[in-house]
C-alpha cells in the first residue's frame, strides 16, 4: 500500500536548515502539487533554541534541543543531517539508520571521510542515504553522475566547486585586485570564513572531488591521495599574463581517466578564456563532465547559500520519500560498499602530463633565457611561447613561459634546478594548463 | 523479489537506435558495474533489414522486420521507441503498454502531441514512460525539472534547444557568413535536413518547449499556443549591430511565469554577450532554468547526434529497469494526467512586456528619426539607444533602435504604423531582448 504522508526531522537549524524548513513549511502544497507527496516537518533539533525565524510558521513543539528526540522518534521516517562536522553528525546518522530511518545529508566532510561506514550500514538496513547537497550546492551533479550518465564511461571531470576561490579569482581578474584585497571582500560578503584556509588552500574542493570521483569511477579516494594546491600564490600579474596569452585562471577540481589510471587533483589552472568554464564568474560553481557517449557537458549554478543548498536537500528528501512510498530499492554508490577496485588505480601527480605556465623573476642580464631553456630542454620540456617584459624595478624582469605537454616528474626536477639558478630572484610560479574546445 | 536481468526491445534502428544498441551490447558489463543491472537487448525491429553495422555484435535472431514481434514478446519488459513520427510509433507504444511493458522514447513530437493519451494509459497500466531524450539530447534537463528541482517554483526557462539554428547563428556571427551560406554549411555537416523548415522556423524548439513547460508548470501547452518565430529573417547586419551594442542573437525557447500567467514563446533574442548562454556555440544546446530556491542554473551539452542522444535513452532504460526491479511507483507528469489547471493560464504574446531591438532601412533625409520617434512615443515606447550609420547605398541608411521595456501590444501597433511610413524602405526587423546578469 502506498503512503503519501512522510514525516521529516531536521538535525541542525543553521543557514541551510532554515532554508529547508522554509521550503518544507511554506511550500508544502507546492511540493504536493509537484510530486504527489505530503511532507511534514515534525521536529527540528538545535543545540541551543534559536530566536524566532521570520517567515517560517513551525508547529508548536517542533523545536527541541535533544537530537536523540529526532533520531529516536518512531514517527519520523527521514532524518536530515545539517549539523556538519564528522563526530556528532556521524553518531546521529548511524543511530537513525539503526532505527530504520532514511538519511539526507549535505555533509561533504562526513561523506568523504566516512562514506564506506555509512553506506554499508544503509545497505544493511535497507534505508536510503542521499547527499546531493554535499557537492556543488544547488547543481544536481550527483544525481546526474549516478543516474543520467549511468550508461557512460566518465572520462574527465573539471569542476569549479569552491565559490570562495572563484569569487576571489574573479575579483582579481575583472577588477584588478590583489589576492588579499579580494579575500577581504569575500569575507565581507560572507563568502569566506574568518579563517579561510579550508577554502583557499583547496581542501573544500578536494573533499567534493573525492565524492564526484567515487560516483564516476566507483573508487573511494582518500583525501591525502588528492594532489591539492590552493590559490594563495596566484598574483594579479599571473592573471594579467594569462589574459594576454588568451587564458583565465580558475581553481579546478580535476579527475581524468587514462587507461586504468585516474588522476585526481585540485590546483589553479590556466583555461582558454573563450571556454564555457572560463565564463563562470563570482561565487558560482560549474562542473564539466565528459562522458564517452554524451560528450562534453556542463552544469552551472550556485554552489552554496541558504536557498540553493536547500533546493538540493529538498530534492533528496523528495527522492527518499519516493523510495519509501514506492518501496523502491536503495541506490547505493559502489565506491563505498564494494571491495576496493583492483582494475583502476590512482595516479601520482608525478605521472601526469600536461602543459605548464611558468613565471620567473630573473636578473636582467645576458644569457638568462639560455640557462633556463637549457634546463628545460635537458628535461625534455619544450617551450611553446615566451613573454618577457621590460624591466620594471631593480634590474629584474618577469619572464613567462608556456610549455608544450611535458611530464610532471621532469618538470619538478627542472623546477628545482631553475630555483637554484643564481639569476632567479623569486621562487618559480608554476600553473598547469588544461585545453578545452568548448 | 528483485530481478536483476531485464530484457529490452528496440523499435527503430536508425542513428539513435544504433547508438543505443552500441551501448547496450558493447558496454553491458559497464552498465552492470555502474548500476548492478543486467540489461539484455533481445530484439530490434526495423522496417527493412539493414546491412551489418560495424562494431555491434548482435545475438542471432535479434533483428526482425516485424515491430509487433517486439511489442508482443512476453520476455521483453522495456520497449524503446526510436521510430519517430506520431502514427506507427503511437500505436506500437499503446499496444506495448497494454501488454504491460514500460516505454522509453526519444520522440518529442509524439510526447508534445499525444502526451495526455500516453501517460494516462501508462498510469492505468502501472508502467513507466520515460522520455529524457525528447528534449536537449544528452542534457538531463527532464530529470532535473522533475526530480532535482521538485522543491522549486520554476520562474523562467531560457533554452537553446535547436542545434541547427545555433550552428547557423554561430557561423553567421563568428565567421561573417550570410544566413543561406551558413544553412548550406549546416546541411553539409548533417546538422540540417534537406528541407530545413522544421528547424529554422522554430517548430522543433517549440515542441521541446511544450515538454519543458509541462514538467515545470504541470500544464499541457498546445503547439499553436506557443508564439513561434524562426531565424530566417536574421541577417549578418543584425548580428553586427547586436555585437556593437554588447549582445549576441540566439534562438531562445522561453517560458516565464508571472503571477498566474505563463508566457511560452520561441524567437530570436538579443542576449548580453558576456552571459553564459551567449557563449553556447555551434550545434551545442543549453537550458537555463531559474527556480525560486535554486536561483539561476544552466545545463549545457550536445542536443543531438548518435551517442549523446543514446546516452539519454540508456539513462531512461536504466531508470525504468530500476523501477521494475525495485517495484517503485511510476513517476507520471501531472500535466498530462490531471484536469487542466485552472490556476494558471497561458499568456498571449500580446500580453508580454520586454525590450526590443528594431532595425529599419530608411531614406536618408531630415526628420526621419522624428517621425519614428513620434510613433513610438505615442505608443508609450521609450527609446534606450540609437545607432545610425553613414548611408551605404542609394541614399538609404540603417537605423537601429533599442527600446526600454514596452508592451508587445503597443509595439505591434507601432510596427504597422512605421512600416506604413513613406520613408521606410524595407519591412522593420524586430528582435526581442532578454537581459541576464549571469
HADDOCK unambig.tbl for C-alpha pairs under 7 A between the chains (distance, minus, plus):
assign (segid A and resid 31 and name CA) (segid B and resid 150 and name CA) 6.72 0.50 0.50
assign (segid A and resid 31 and name CA) (segid B and resid 151 and name CA) 5.78 0.50 0.50
assign (segid A and resid 34 and name CA) (segid B and resid 150 and name CA) 6.04 0.50 0.50
assign (segid A and resid 138 and name CA) (segid B and resid 294 and name CA) 5.55 0.50 0.50
assign (segid A and resid 140 and name CA) (segid B and resid 148 and name CA) 6.15 0.50 0.50
assign (segid A and resid 147 and name CA) (segid B and resid 315 and name CA) 6.34 0.50 0.50
assign (segid A and resid 148 and name CA) (segid B and resid 140 and name CA) 6.15 0.50 0.50
assign (segid A and resid 148 and name CA) (segid B and resid 312 and name CA) 6.68 0.50 0.50
assign (segid A and resid 148 and name CA) (segid B and resid 315 and name CA) 5.07 0.50 0.50
assign (segid A and resid 149 and name CA) (segid B and resid 311 and name CA) 6.76 0.50 0.50
assign (segid A and resid 149 and name CA) (segid B and resid 315 and name CA) 6.37 0.50 0.50
assign (segid A and resid 150 and name CA) (segid B and resid 31 and name CA) 6.72 0.50 0.50
assign (segid A and resid 150 and name CA) (segid B and resid 34 and name CA) 6.05 0.50 0.50
assign (segid A and resid 150 and name CA) (segid B and resid 315 and name CA) 6.02 0.50 0.50
assign (segid A and resid 151 and name CA) (segid B and resid 31 and name CA) 5.79 0.50 0.50
assign (segid A and resid 151 and name CA) (segid B and resid 311 and name CA) 6.08 0.50 0.50
assign (segid A and resid 151 and name CA) (segid B and resid 314 and name CA) 5.92 0.50 0.50
assign (segid A and resid 151 and name CA) (segid B and resid 315 and name CA) 6.16 0.50 0.50
assign (segid A and resid 152 and name CA) (segid B and resid 311 and name CA) 6.80 0.50 0.50
assign (segid A and resid 276 and name CA) (segid B and resid 279 and name CA) 6.51 0.50 0.50
assign (segid A and resid 279 and name CA) (segid B and resid 276 and name CA) 6.51 0.50 0.50
assign (segid A and resid 293 and name CA) (segid B and resid 307 and name CA) 4.77 0.50 0.50
assign (segid A and resid 293 and name CA) (segid B and resid 308 and name CA) 5.43 0.50 0.50
assign (segid A and resid 293 and name CA) (segid B and resid 311 and name CA) 5.66 0.50 0.50
assign (segid A and resid 294 and name CA) (segid B and resid 138 and name CA) 5.53 0.50 0.50
assign (segid A and resid 294 and name CA) (segid B and resid 307 and name CA) 6.03 0.50 0.50
assign (segid A and resid 294 and name CA) (segid B and resid 308 and name CA) 3.87 0.50 0.50
assign (segid A and resid 294 and name CA) (segid B and resid 311 and name CA) 5.52 0.50 0.50
assign (segid A and resid 295 and name CA) (segid B and resid 308 and name CA) 6.49 0.50 0.50
assign (segid A and resid 296 and name CA) (segid B and resid 301 and name CA) 5.97 0.50 0.50
assign (segid A and resid 297 and name CA) (segid B and resid 300 and name CA) 5.28 0.50 0.50
assign (segid A and resid 297 and name CA) (segid B and resid 301 and name CA) 4.28 0.50 0.50
assign (segid A and resid 298 and name CA) (segid B and resid 299 and name CA) 5.86 0.50 0.50
assign (segid A and resid 298 and name CA) (segid B and resid 300 and name CA) 4.87 0.50 0.50
assign (segid A and resid 298 and name CA) (segid B and resid 301 and name CA) 6.49 0.50 0.50
assign (segid A and resid 299 and name CA) (segid B and resid 298 and name CA) 5.86 0.50 0.50
assign (segid A and resid 299 and name CA) (segid B and resid 299 and name CA) 4.80 0.50 0.50
assign (segid A and resid 299 and name CA) (segid B and resid 300 and name CA) 6.41 0.50 0.50
assign (segid A and resid 300 and name CA) (segid B and resid 297 and name CA) 5.28 0.50 0.50
assign (segid A and resid 300 and name CA) (segid B and resid 298 and name CA) 4.87 0.50 0.50
assign (segid A and resid 300 and name CA) (segid B and resid 299 and name CA) 6.41 0.50 0.50
assign (segid A and resid 301 and name CA) (segid B and resid 296 and name CA) 5.98 0.50 0.50
assign (segid A and resid 301 and name CA) (segid B and resid 297 and name CA) 4.28 0.50 0.50
assign (segid A and resid 301 and name CA) (segid B and resid 298 and name CA) 6.50 0.50 0.50
assign (segid A and resid 307 and name CA) (segid B and resid 293 and name CA) 4.78 0.50 0.50
assign (segid A and resid 307 and name CA) (segid B and resid 294 and name CA) 6.02 0.50 0.50
assign (segid A and resid 308 and name CA) (segid B and resid 293 and name CA) 5.44 0.50 0.50
assign (segid A and resid 308 and name CA) (segid B and resid 294 and name CA) 3.87 0.50 0.50
assign (segid A and resid 308 and name CA) (segid B and resid 295 and name CA) 6.49 0.50 0.50
assign (segid A and resid 311 and name CA) (segid B and resid 149 and name CA) 6.77 0.50 0.50
assign (segid A and resid 311 and name CA) (segid B and resid 151 and name CA) 6.09 0.50 0.50
assign (segid A and resid 311 and name CA) (segid B and resid 152 and name CA) 6.81 0.50 0.50
assign (segid A and resid 311 and name CA) (segid B and resid 293 and name CA) 5.66 0.50 0.50
assign (segid A and resid 311 and name CA) (segid B and resid 294 and name CA) 5.52 0.50 0.50
assign (segid A and resid 312 and name CA) (segid B and resid 148 and name CA) 6.69 0.50 0.50
assign (segid A and resid 314 and name CA) (segid B and resid 151 and name CA) 5.91 0.50 0.50
assign (segid A and resid 315 and name CA) (segid B and resid 147 and name CA) 6.35 0.50 0.50
assign (segid A and resid 315 and name CA) (segid B and resid 148 and name CA) 5.08 0.50 0.50
assign (segid A and resid 315 and name CA) (segid B and resid 149 and name CA) 6.36 0.50 0.50
assign (segid A and resid 315 and name CA) (segid B and resid 150 and name CA) 6.01 0.50 0.50
assign (segid A and resid 315 and name CA) (segid B and resid 151 and name CA) 6.15 0.50 0.50
assign (segid A and resid 323 and name CA) (segid B and resid 328 and name CA) 6.87 0.50 0.50
assign (segid A and resid 326 and name CA) (segid B and resid 327 and name CA) 6.96 0.50 0.50
assign (segid A and resid 326 and name CA) (segid B and resid 328 and name CA) 4.30 0.50 0.50
assign (segid A and resid 326 and name CA) (segid B and resid 329 and name CA) 4.71 0.50 0.50
assign (segid A and resid 327 and name CA) (segid B and resid 326 and name CA) 6.96 0.50 0.50
assign (segid A and resid 327 and name CA) (segid B and resid 327 and name CA) 6.70 0.50 0.50
assign (segid A and resid 327 and name CA) (segid B and resid 328 and name CA) 5.65 0.50 0.50
assign (segid A and resid 328 and name CA) (segid B and resid 323 and name CA) 6.87 0.50 0.50
assign (segid A and resid 328 and name CA) (segid B and resid 326 and name CA) 4.30 0.50 0.50
assign (segid A and resid 328 and name CA) (segid B and resid 327 and name CA) 5.63 0.50 0.50
assign (segid A and resid 328 and name CA) (segid B and resid 328 and name CA) 4.27 0.50 0.50
assign (segid A and resid 329 and name CA) (segid B and resid 326 and name CA) 4.67 0.50 0.50
